[in-house]
Every structure is written in structure tokens, then in C-alpha cells.
């Protein structure tokens, strides 16, 4: 089920956009999370990177380490003027040089402005990442977002 929430009656005085979808904890679900995030960011005319890399890493972690029968994961994208959180992040591992895993949270830590986790009702938990988005210069590349994507002026 895909939900996009924002109705005139419930809109706050600050700018916010939300996208939520529940996906299976499988490699296909992780890939779909990345593709859906990319298309949603593109439809909002926001820069794609590093957000899609963060989604790819977190969705892969959810499908690899959260693979329990009957457990799905939820992709939720929120664009809010300002965000504050007091969560404490888990610690990234020191991967071995020949290890096939253990680098995902190091990438998340390097790319995100803030990230962390919060416990949910067992067996759930939420891992989140935040980016302070700035307008990308208009490079002519359709994948780089658009100029004036964060303008407060109404679009015509």
C-alpha cells in the first residue's frame, strides 16, 4: 500500500511532504525501496543523491538483517523545514578488509547529516537518516534535481 499524506485540513504552517510504502524484507523489496525513493525525490524535484544511497543502504540492511518470517519494512520519506531528534545512533562496525558486509552504516554515517534509530513495539525498530538539502546547481543533468527546488515561492 502506497500512501501520500498531505491534505489542506491537516497541513501544518511549515512545508512538509511525506511518502510511505511497506515492502517485503527481501532483496527485491530493497531494490524497490531505492527505485521508489528515487522516483519520489524526482517528482518532488529534489536532489537524488546522497538520499538514494542512504535509502539503498538502509533498505539492504533491513532486508538482510531484518529477514524474519512475516516482518516487512517501511520506507518513509519526509521533507520537513526543520527536524529535531534526540535518538542515540547504533555504532557502525569496523569491517574486516575481506568481509562482505559491515560497511553499510559507515556509508550512512559518511553521507547523512544525522542518523540514528528508535525502538518500536517488539520486534520493530526504526533506523532513520537526515539530509540537510540544499539546491543543486542546474547542471543540465535530469538526475541532479532542479534549480529552485526549495524555493518558498508558489509554483506557477
C-alpha positions in Angstrom: 0.0 0.0 0.0 1.4 3.4 -1.0 0.3 6.4 0.9 1.0 10.1 0.3 -0.2 12.3 3.1 -0.9 15.9 2.8 -4.4 17.4 2.8 -5.4 21.0 3.2 -7.1 20.4 6.5 -4.1 18.7 8.1 -1.3 20.8 6.5 0.9 22.5 9.1 2.2 26.0 8.7 5.6 24.8 7.7 6.4 22.9 4.5 6.2 19.1 4.7 6.0 16.3 2.2 5.6 12.6 3.0 5.8 9.3 1.2 5.3 5.9 2.8 5.3 2.4 1.5 5.6 -1.0 3.2 7.9 -3.5 1.4 8.9 -7.1 1.9 12.2 -7.8 3.6 13.8 -9.3 0.5 16.5 -8.1 -2.0 13.6 -7.3 -4.3 12.0 -5.1 -1.6 15.3 -3.3 -1.0 15.7 -2.6 -4.7 12.1 -1.4 -5.0 12.7 0.9 -2.0 15.6 2.5 -3.8 13.7 2.9 -7.1 10.6 4.3 -5.4 12.7 6.8 -3.3 14.4 7.9 -6.5 11.2 8.5 -8.3 9.6 10.2 -5.4 12.5 12.6 -4.9 12.4 13.3 -8.7 8.7 14.0 -8.5 9.4 16.5 -5.7 12.2 18.0 -7.8 14.7 17.4 -5.0 18.3 16.3 -5.4 18.6 12.5 -5.7 22.0 12.0 -4.0 23.0 11.2 -1.4 19.4 10.4 -0.3 19.0 7.4 -2.7 22.3 5.9 -1.5 21.1 6.2 2.1 17.8 4.5 1.2 19.7 1.8 -0.6 22.0 1.1 2.4 19.2 1.1 5.0 16.8 -1.0 2.8 19.5 -3.5 2.2 20.2 -3.7 5.9 16.5 -4.1 6.6 16.2 -7.0 4.1 19.5 -8.6 5.2 19.3 -8.3 8.9 15.6 -7.9 9.5 14.6 -11.0 7.5 12.2 -12.7 9.9 9.1 -14.5 8.6 6.2 -12.1 8.5 8.3 -9.0 9.1 8.3 -6.3 6.4 10.0 -2.9 6.4 8.6 0.5 5.7 10.2 3.2 3.5 9.1 6.6 4.7 10.4 9.8 3.1 9.6 13.1 4.9 10.7 16.5 3.8 10.2 19.0 6.6 11.5 22.5 7.1 13.3 21.7 10.3 13.7 18.4 12.2 14.9 17.7 15.7 15.6 14.2 17.2 17.2 13.1 20.4 17.8 9.4 19.4 21.2 7.8 20.0 22.6 6.0 16.9 23.9 2.5 16.9 27.6 2.1 16.3 29.0 1.2 12.9 31.2 -1.8 12.8 34.9 -1.9 11.9 34.7 -4.2 8.9 37.5 -6.7 8.1 39.4 -6.0 5.0 38.0 -9.1 3.3 34.5 -9.0 4.8 31.4 -9.0 2.6 29.4 -6.9 5.0 29.8 -4.4 7.8 30.2 -1.2 5.7 26.6 -0.1 5.3 26.3 2.0 8.5 29.8 3.5 7.8 28.4 4.8 4.4 25.2 6.0 6.1 27.4 7.8 8.7 29.5 9.4 6.0 26.6 10.5 3.8 23.9 11.6 6.3 23.9 14.8 8.3 22.3 12.9 11.1 21.1 9.3 11.6 20.0 7.0 14.3 17.4 4.5 15.5 14.5 4.3 17.8 12.9 1.2 19.3 9.3 0.3 18.4 6.9 -2.3 19.7 8.7 -5.7 19.5 10.2 -6.8 17.2 10.2 -3.4 15.3 12.8 -0.7 15.3 13.2 2.4 13.1 16.5 3.4 11.5 16.4 6.9 10.1 18.8 9.3 8.3 18.5 13.0 7.7 20.0 15.2 5.0 20.2 19.0 5.1 19.1 19.6 1.5 20.5 22.5 -0.5 19.5 23.3 -4.1 21.8 21.7 -6.6 23.3 23.8 -9.3 21.5 23.3 -12.6 23.9 21.0 -14.4 21.6 20.0 -17.1 21.5 16.5 -15.7 17.9 15.4 -15.1 19.1 13.2 -12.2 20.6 16.1 -10.2 17.3 17.7 -9.1 16.3 21.1 -10.4 17.3 24.7 -9.6 14.9 26.5 -7.2 13.6 23.1 -5.9 13.4 24.6 -2.4 12.0 28.0 -3.2 9.3 29.2 -0.9 7.6 30.9 -3.9 4.4 29.1 -5.1 4.9 27.3 -8.4 3.1 28.5 -11.5 
